[in-house]
Amino acid sequence: MGDPIGTILGSRDYCFYAFRIYIPSINKKSRQNLIRILDAINIGGNVWEIWEELNHSDPPPTPEDGLIWKGARLSETLLGAELYWLVY
């Protein structure tokens, strides 16, 4: 940017990060606040992904809350330890 017209522009080196955060089950208001905070502090093209552990006693989330996955965390691959996760 700012070079004279007709000059060859060099590419810029960018570094983007993708990060996954595991959290226990939270209510809908806290979930909305968390998303708002992460959107506010995320600068550039970094990608965040929240995996919220779902409790069986809580009401099921709505489709607008995110996708539901069944599986184990990579760091906790105990036999038969699959949980339900809300991913947003």
The first five atom37 places (N, CA, C, CB, O) and aatype in JSON, in Angstrom:
{
  "aatype": [12, 7, 3, 14, 9, 7, 16, 9, 10, 7, 15, 1, 3, 18, 4, 13, 18, 0, 13, 1, 9, 18, 9, 14, 15, 9, 2, 11, 11, 15, 1, 5, 2, 10, 9, 1, 9, 10, 3, 0, 9, 2, 9, 7, 7, 2, 19, 17, 6, 9, 17, 6, 6, 10, 2, 8, 15, 3, 14, 14, 14, 16, 14, 6, 3, 7, 10, 9, 17, 11, 7, 0, 1, 10, 15, 6, 16, 10, 10, 7, 0, 6, 10, 18, 17, 10, 19, 18],
  "atom_mask": [
    [1, 1, 1, 1, 1],
    [1, 1, 1, 0, 1],
    [1, 1, 1, 1, 1],
    [1, 1, 1, 1, 1],
    [1, 1, 1, 1, 1],
    [1, 1, 1, 0, 1],
    [1, 1, 1, 1, 1],
    [1, 1, 1, 1, 1],
    [1, 1, 1, 1, 1],
    [1, 1, 1, 0, 1],
    [1, 1, 1, 1, 1],
    [1, 1, 1, 1, 1],
    [1, 1, 1, 1, 1],
    [1, 1, 1, 1, 1],
    [1, 1, 1, 1, 1],
    [1, 1, 1, 1, 1],
    [1, 1, 1, 1, 1],
    [1, 1, 1, 1, 1],
    [1, 1, 1, 1, 1],
    [1, 1, 1, 1, 1],
    [1, 1, 1, 1, 1],
    [1, 1, 1, 1, 1],
    [1, 1, 1, 1, 1],
    [1, 1, 1, 1, 1],
    [1, 1, 1, 1, 1],
    [1, 1, 1, 1, 1],
    [1, 1, 1, 1, 1],
    [1, 1, 1, 1, 1],
    [1, 1, 1, 1, 1],
    [1, 1, 1, 1, 1],
    [1, 1, 1, 1, 1],
    [1, 1, 1, 1, 1],
    [1, 1, 1, 1, 1],
    [1, 1, 1, 1, 1],
    [1, 1, 1, 1, 1],
    [1, 1, 1, 1, 1],
    [1, 1, 1, 1, 1],
    [1, 1, 1, 1, 1],
    [1, 1, 1, 1, 1],
    [1, 1, 1, 1, 1],
    [1, 1, 1, 1, 1],
    [1, 1, 1, 1, 1],
    [1, 1, 1, 1, 1],
    [1, 1, 1, 0, 1],
    [1, 1, 1, 0, 1],
    [1, 1, 1, 1, 1],
    [1, 1, 1, 1, 1],
    [1, 1, 1, 1, 1],
    [1, 1, 1, 1, 1],
    [1, 1, 1, 1, 1],
    [1, 1, 1, 1, 1],
    [1, 1, 1, 1, 1],
    [1, 1, 1, 1, 1],
    [1, 1, 1, 1, 1],
    [1, 1, 1, 1, 1],
    [1, 1, 1, 1, 1],
    [1, 1, 1, 1, 1],
    [1, 1, 1, 1, 1],
    [1, 1, 1, 1, 1],
    [1, 1, 1, 1, 1],
    [1, 1, 1, 1, 1],
    [1, 1, 1, 1, 1],
    [1, 1, 1, 1, 1],
    [1, 1, 1, 1, 1],
    [1, 1, 1, 1, 1],
    [1, 1, 1, 0, 1],
    [1, 1, 1, 1, 1],
    [1, 1, 1, 1, 1],
    [1, 1, 1, 1, 1],
    [1, 1, 1, 1, 1],
    [1, 1, 1, 0, 1],
    [1, 1, 1, 1, 1],
    [1, 1, 1, 1, 1],
    [1, 1, 1, 1, 1],
    [1, 1, 1, 1, 1],
    [1, 1, 1, 1, 1],
    [1, 1, 1, 1, 1],
    [1, 1, 1, 1, 1],
    [1, 1, 1, 1, 1],
    [1, 1, 1, 0, 1],
    [1, 1, 1, 1, 1],
    [1, 1, 1, 1, 1],
    [1, 1, 1, 1, 1],
    [1, 1, 1, 1, 1],
    [1, 1, 1, 1, 1],
    [1, 1, 1, 1, 1],
    [1, 1, 1, 1, 1],
    [1, 1, 1, 1, 1]
  ],
  "atom_positions": [
    [[0.85, -1.17, 0.0], [0.0, 0.0, 0.0], [0.89, 1.23, 0.0], [-0.96, 0.0, 1.22], [1.92, 1.27, 0.68]],
    [[0.5, 2.23, -0.75], [1.25, 3.46, -0.79], [2.36, 3.48, -1.82], [0.0, 0.0, 0.0], [3.04, 4.5, -1.96]],
    [[2.58, 2.36, -2.55], [3.6, 2.34, -3.59], [3.08, 3.07, -4.82], [4.0, 0.88, -3.95], [1.87, 3.18, -5.02]],
    [[3.98, 3.57, -5.64], [3.55, 4.24, -6.88], [2.78, 3.28, -7.78], [4.77, 4.8, -7.64], [3.02, 2.07, -7.76]],
    [[1.85, 3.82, -8.55], [1.04, 3.0, -9.46], [1.96, 2.33, -10.47], [-0.04, 3.87, -10.18], [2.87, 2.95, -11.01]],
    [[1.71, 1.05, -10.71], [2.48, 0.3, -11.69], [3.61, -0.51, -11.09], [0.0, 0.0, 0.0], [4.21, -1.32, -11.8]],
    [[3.94, -0.31, -9.82], [5.01, -1.1, -9.21], [4.46, -2.45, -8.77], [5.64, -0.35, -8.02], [3.26, -2.6, -8.52]],
    [[5.34, -3.41, -8.67], [4.95, -4.75, -8.23], [4.81, -4.74, -6.71], [5.98, -5.83, -8.7], [5.72, -4.33, -5.99]],
    [[3.68, -5.21, -6.26], [3.44, -5.27, -4.82], [3.92, -6.6, -4.29], [1.94, -5.05, -4.5], [3.6, -7.65, -4.84]],
    [[4.66, -6.57, -3.24], [5.11, -7.79, -2.6], [4.04, -8.34, -1.67], [0.0, 0.0, 0.0], [3.22, -7.59, -1.14]],
    [[4.06, -9.63, -1.49], [3.08, -10.24, -0.58], [3.48, -9.97, 0.86], [2.96, -11.76, -0.84], [4.65, -9.77, 1.18]],
    [[2.5, -9.96, 1.7], [2.76, -9.78, 3.13], [2.71, -11.13, 3.82], [1.73, -8.79, 3.77], [1.98, -12.03, 3.39]],
    [[3.47, -11.26, 4.86], [3.44, -12.49, 5.64], [2.42, -12.32, 6.76], [4.85, -12.85, 6.2], [2.53, -11.41, 7.58]],
    [[1.45, -13.2, 6.78], [0.44, -13.17, 7.82], [0.54, -14.45, 8.63], [-0.97, -12.99, 7.23], [0.91, -15.5, 8.1]],
    [[0.2, -14.36, 9.86], [0.17, -15.53, 10.74], [-1.19, -15.55, 11.42], [1.34, -15.5, 11.79], [-1.52, -14.65, 12.19]],
    [[-1.96, -16.57, 11.14], [-3.28, -16.7, 11.75], [-3.27, -17.86, 12.72], [-4.37, -16.9, 10.66], [-2.54, -18.84, 12.53]],
    [[-4.05, -17.75, 13.75], [-4.14, -18.79, 14.76], [-5.56, -19.3, 14.84], [-3.67, -18.27, 16.13], [-6.52, -18.54, 14.7]],
    [[-5.69, -20.59, 15.06], [-6.97, -21.2, 15.35], [-6.85, -21.79, 16.74], [-7.38, -22.29, 14.28], [-5.89, -22.51, 17.04]],
    [[-7.8, -21.5, 17.59], [-7.72, -22.05, 18.93], [-9.07, -22.58, 19.38], [-7.22, -20.99, 19.91], [-10.12, -22.05, 19.01]],
    [[-9.01, -23.63, 20.18], [-10.19, -24.32, 20.69], [-10.18, -24.19, 22.21], [-10.24, -25.82, 20.25], [-9.16, -24.44, 22.85]],
    [[-11.32, -23.81, 22.76], [-11.44, -23.63, 24.21], [-12.52, -24.58, 24.71], [-11.78, -22.14, 24.57], [-13.64, -24.58, 24.2]],
    [[-12.18, -25.39, 25.72], [-13.15, -26.28, 26.35], [-13.65, -25.63, 27.62], [-12.52, -27.68, 26.65], [-12.86, -25.16, 28.44]],
    [[-14.99, -25.6, 27.79], [-15.57, -25.0, 28.99], [-16.68, -25.9, 29.52], [-16.11, -23.58, 28.7], [-17.25, -26.69, 28.76]],
    [[-17.0, -25.78, 30.81], [-18.16, -26.51, 31.33], [-19.44, -25.85, 30.83], [-18.14, -26.55, 32.88], [-19.4, -24.79, 30.2]],
    [[-20.56, -26.47, 31.12], [-21.84, -25.96, 30.67], [-22.14, -24.6, 31.29], [-22.96, -26.95, 31.0], [-21.95, -24.41, 32.49]],
    [[-22.62, -23.66, 30.48], [-23.0, -22.33, 30.96], [-24.4, -22.0, 30.43], [-21.96, -21.24, 30.51], [-24.9, -22.66, 29.52]],
    [[-25.01, -20.96, 31.01], [-26.35, -20.61, 30.56], [-26.29, -19.78, 29.28], [-27.1, -19.83, 31.65], [-25.21, -19.37, 28.84]],
    [[-27.45, -19.54, 28.68], [-27.5, -18.87, 27.38], [-26.97, -17.44, 27.44], [-28.93, -18.87, 26.86], [-26.28, -17.0, 26.52]],
    [[-27.27, -16.72, 28.51], [-26.79, -15.33, 28.64], [-25.26, -15.29, 28.72], [-27.42, -14.66, 29.89], [-24.63, -14.46, 28.08]],
    [[-24.67, -16.2, 29.51], [-23.21, -16.27, 29.61], [-22.59, -16.65, 28.27], [-22.79, -17.27, 30.69], [-21.53, -16.16, 27.91]],
    [[-23.26, -17.54, 27.54], [-22.78, -17.96, 26.23], [-22.75, -16.77, 25.26], [-23.67, -19.1, 25.66], [-21.79, -16.57, 24.53]],
    [[-23.82, -15.97, 25.27], [-23.87, -14.79, 24.4], [-22.79, -13.78, 24.78], [-25.26, -14.13, 24.48], [-22.17, -13.18, 23.91]],
    [[-22.58, -13.59, 26.08], [-21.53, -12.67, 26.53], [-20.14, -13.16, 26.13], [-21.6, -12.49, 28.05], [-19.3, -12.36, 25.72]],
    [[-19.9, -14.47, 26.24], [-18.61, -15.03, 25.85], [-18.34, -14.81, 24.37], [-18.56, -16.53, 26.18], [-17.23, -14.43, 23.99]],
    [[-19.34, -15.05, 23.54], [-19.18, -14.85, 22.1], [-18.91, -13.38, 21.8], [-20.44, -15.33, 21.34], [-18.06, -13.06, 20.97]],
    [[-19.63, -12.49, 22.47], [-19.43, -11.05, 22.25], [-18.01, -10.63, 22.65], [-20.47, -10.25, 23.05], [-17.38, -9.84, 21.95]],
    [[-17.52, -11.15, 23.78], [-16.18, -10.81, 24.24], [-15.12, -11.34, 23.26], [-15.93, -11.38, 25.65], [-14.18, -10.62, 22.92]],
    [[-15.27, -12.59, 22.83], [-14.29, -13.15, 21.89], [-14.29, -12.41, 20.56], [-14.57, -14.64, 21.66], [-13.23, -12.22, 19.96]],
    [[-15.46, -12.0, 20.1], [-15.52, -11.22, 18.86], [-14.84, -9.87, 19.04], [-16.97, -11.02, 18.43], [-14.21, -9.36, 18.1]],
    [[-14.96, -9.29, 20.23], [-14.38, -7.96, 20.47], [-12.85, -8.01, 20.57], [-14.96, -7.36, 21.75], [-12.18, -7.08, 20.14]],
    [[-12.31, -9.08, 21.15], [-10.86, -9.14, 21.33], [-10.14, -9.81, 20.16], [-10.53, -9.87, 22.6], [-8.91, -9.75, 20.08]],
    [[-10.88, -10.43, 19.27], [-10.27, -11.11, 18.13], [-9.94, -10.08, 17.06], [-11.2, -12.22, 17.58], [-10.84, -9.46, 16.48]],
    [[-8.67, -9.9, 16.79], [-8.23, -8.94, 15.78], [-7.6, -9.72, 14.63], [-7.21, -7.91, 16.38], [-6.73, -10.56, 14.85]],
    [[-8.04, -9.44, 13.44], [-7.48, -10.11, 12.27], [-8.29, -11.34, 11.9], [0.0, 0.0, 0.0], [-9.51, -11.37, 12.08]],
    [[-7.62, -12.34, 11.4], [-8.29, -13.53, 10.9], [-8.19, -14.73, 11.8], [0.0, 0.0, 0.0], [-8.37, -15.86, 11.35]],
    [[-7.91, -14.51, 13.07], [-7.82, -15.64, 13.99], [-9.19, -16.3, 14.14], [-7.28, -15.19, 15.36], [-10.22, -15.64, 14.07]],
    [[-9.18, -17.6, 14.36], [-10.42, -18.36, 14.45], [-10.52, -18.99, 15.83], [-10.5, -19.44, 13.34], [-9.61, -19.72, 16.25]],
    [[-11.6, -18.72, 16.52], [-11.82, -19.36, 17.82], [-12.97, -20.34, 17.7], [-12.1, -18.3, 18.92], [-13.86, -20.18, 16.87]],
    [[-12.92, -21.35, 18.55], [-13.95, -22.38, 18.57], [-14.17, -22.76, 20.03], [-13.56, -23.63, 17.7], [-13.22, -23.13, 20.72]],
    [[-15.39, -22.67, 20.5], [-15.72, -23.0, 21.88], [-16.43, -24.35, 21.9], [-16.62, -21.9, 22.53], [-17.39, -24.57, 21.16]],
    [[-15.94, -25.25, 22.75], [-16.58, -26.55, 22.96], [-17.11, -26.55, 24.38], [-15.57, -27.75, 22.72], [-16.36, -26.6, 25.35]],
    [[-18.44, -26.48, 24.49], [-19.1, -26.43, 25.79], [-19.65, -27.81, 26.13], [-20.23, -25.37, 25.8], [-20.43, -28.39, 25.38]],
    [[-19.23, -28.32, 27.28], [-19.7, -29.64, 27.71], [-21.16, -29.54, 28.12], [-18.83, -30.19, 28.89], [-21.52, -28.68, 28.93]],
    [[-22.0, -30.41, 27.57], [-23.43, -30.37, 27.88], [-23.74, -31.31, 29.03], [-24.26, -30.73, 26.64], [-23.27, -32.45, 29.06]],
    [[-24.55, -30.83, 29.97], [-25.04, -31.67, 31.06], [-26.33, -32.34, 30.62], [-25.25, -30.84, 32.35], [-27.14, -31.74, 29.91]],
    [[-26.51, -33.57, 31.03], [-27.73, -34.29, 30.66], [-28.95, -33.71, 31.35], [-27.6, -35.77, 31.0], [-30.06, -33.85, 30.84]],
    [[-28.77, -33.05, 32.49], [-29.9, -32.5, 33.24], [-30.37, -31.15, 32.69], [-29.53, -32.36, 34.69], [-31.48, -30.72, 33.0]],
    [[-29.54, -30.47, 31.9], [-29.91, -29.17, 31.34], [-30.83, -29.37, 30.13], [-28.66, -28.37, 30.93], [-30.77, -30.4, 29.47]],
    [[-31.67, -28.37, 29.84], [-32.49, -28.47, 28.62], [-31.59, -28.44, 27.39], [-33.53, -27.32, 28.56], [-30.54, -27.79, 27.4]],
    [[-31.99, -29.12, 26.33], [-31.13, -29.16, 25.14], [-31.03, -27.77, 24.49], [-31.68, -30.17, 24.11], [-31.99, -27.01, 24.52]],
    [[-29.88, -27.45, 23.92], [-29.72, -26.15, 23.26], [-30.51, -26.11, 21.95], [-28.24, -25.86, 22.99], [-30.84, -27.14, 21.37]],
    [[-30.79, -24.91, 21.5], [-31.49, -24.73, 20.23], [-30.47, -24.75, 19.09], [-32.3, -23.4, 20.22], [-29.28, -24.54, 19.33]],
    [[-30.92, -25.01, 17.86], [-29.97, -25.03, 16.73], [-29.23, -23.71, 16.54], [-30.7, -25.37, 15.46], [-28.12, -23.7, 16.02]],
    [[-29.83, -22.6, 16.94], [-29.15, -21.3, 16.79], [-27.98, -21.16, 17.75], [-30.13, -20.16, 17.0], [-27.12, -20.3, 17.55]],
    [[-27.93, -21.99, 18.81], [-26.82, -21.92, 19.77], [-25.54, -22.51, 19.21], [-27.2, -22.65, 21.04], [-24.45, -22.08, 19.59]],
    [[-25.65, -23.47, 18.31], [-24.46, -24.1, 17.75], [-24.72, -25.55, 17.38], [0.0, 0.0, 0.0], [-25.86, -26.02, 17.45]],
    [[-23.68, -26.25, 16.98], [-23.77, -27.65, 16.61], [-23.51, -28.54, 17.81], [-22.79, -27.99, 15.48], [-22.73, -28.17, 18.69]],
    [[-24.16, -29.69, 17.86], [-23.94, -30.64, 18.95], [-23.11, -31.8, 18.42], [-25.3, -31.14, 19.55], [-23.43, -32.38, 17.38]],
    [[-22.04, -32.13, 19.13], [-21.14, -33.22, 18.77], [-21.04, -34.2, 19.93], [-19.74, -32.69, 18.37], [-21.14, -33.81, 21.1]],
    [[-20.84, -35.46, 19.6], [-20.59, -36.46, 20.62], [-19.18, -36.97, 20.42], [-21.64, -37.64, 20.56], [-18.79, -37.35, 19.31]],
    [[-18.4, -36.97, 21.49], [-17.03, -37.45, 21.39], [-16.25, -37.11, 22.63], [0.0, 0.0, 0.0], [-16.79, -36.52, 23.57]],
    [[-15.0, -37.49, 22.64], [-14.12, -37.22, 23.77], [-13.12, -36.15, 23.39], [-13.39, -38.51, 24.23], [-12.77, -35.99, 22.22]],
    [[-12.67, -35.4, 24.39], [-11.59, -34.45, 24.14], [-10.34, -35.23, 23.79], [-11.35, -33.52, 25.37], [-10.14, -36.33, 24.29]],
    [[-9.51, -34.66, 22.95], [-8.29, -35.36, 22.54], [-7.38, -35.64, 23.72], [-7.54, -34.55, 21.49], [-6.64, -36.63, 23.71]],
    [[-7.41, -34.78, 24.74], [-6.54, -34.98, 25.89], [-7.13, -35.96, 26.9], [-6.28, -33.66, 26.57], [-6.45, -36.35, 27.85]],
    [[-8.37, -36.37, 26.71], [-9.02, -37.27, 27.66], [-9.69, -38.42, 26.92], [-10.07, -36.51, 28.52], [-10.91, -38.54, 26.95]],
    [[-8.93, -39.23, 26.28], [-9.51, -40.31, 25.48], [-9.62, -41.59, 26.3], [-8.67, -40.55, 24.23], [-8.99, -42.6, 25.97]],
    [[-10.41, -41.53, 27.35], [-10.69, -42.74, 28.13], [-11.7, -43.59, 27.37], [-11.21, -42.38, 29.55], [-12.53, -43.07, 26.62]],
    [[-11.63, -44.88, 27.58], [-12.56, -45.77, 26.9], [-13.98, -45.49, 27.35], [-12.19, -47.24, 27.15], [-14.27, -45.49, 28.55]],
    [[-14.85, -45.25, 26.41], [-16.25, -45.02, 26.72], [-16.54, -43.68, 27.38], [0.0, 0.0, 0.0], [-17.61, -43.52, 27.97]],
    [[-15.63, -42.72, 27.31], [-15.83, -41.44, 27.98], [-16.31, -40.37, 27.0], [-14.53, -40.98, 28.66], [-15.82, -39.24, 27.03]],
    [[-17.25, -40.73, 26.13], [-17.74, -39.75, 25.17], [-18.8, -38.87, 25.82], [-18.3, -40.45, 23.93], [-19.66, -39.35, 26.55]],
    [[-18.72, -37.59, 25.53], [-19.65, -36.61, 26.07], [-20.3, -35.86, 24.92], [-18.93, -35.63, 27.03], [-19.85, -35.94, 23.77]],
    [[-21.37, -35.15, 25.24], [-22.0, -34.29, 24.24], [-21.46, -32.88, 24.41], [-23.54, -34.31, 24.38], [-21.37, -32.36, 25.52]],
    [[-21.1, -32.25, 23.27], [-20.51, -30.92, 23.27], [-21.33, -30.0, 22.39], [-19.05, -30.97, 22.79], [-21.8, -30.4, 21.33]],
    [[-21.49, -28.76, 22.83], [-22.07, -27.72, 22.01], [-20.91, -26.92, 21.44], [-23.08, -26.8, 22.82], [-20.1, -26.38, 22.19]],
    [[-20.82, -26.84, 20.12], [-19.69, -26.19, 19.47], [-20.18, -24.92, 18.79], [-19.0, -27.14, 18.44], [-21.11, -24.94, 17.98]],
    [[-19.55, -23.81, 19.13], [-19.89, -22.53, 18.48], [-18.66, -21.69, 18.31], [-20.94, -21.76, 19.3], [-18.73, -20.58, 17.79]]
  ]
}
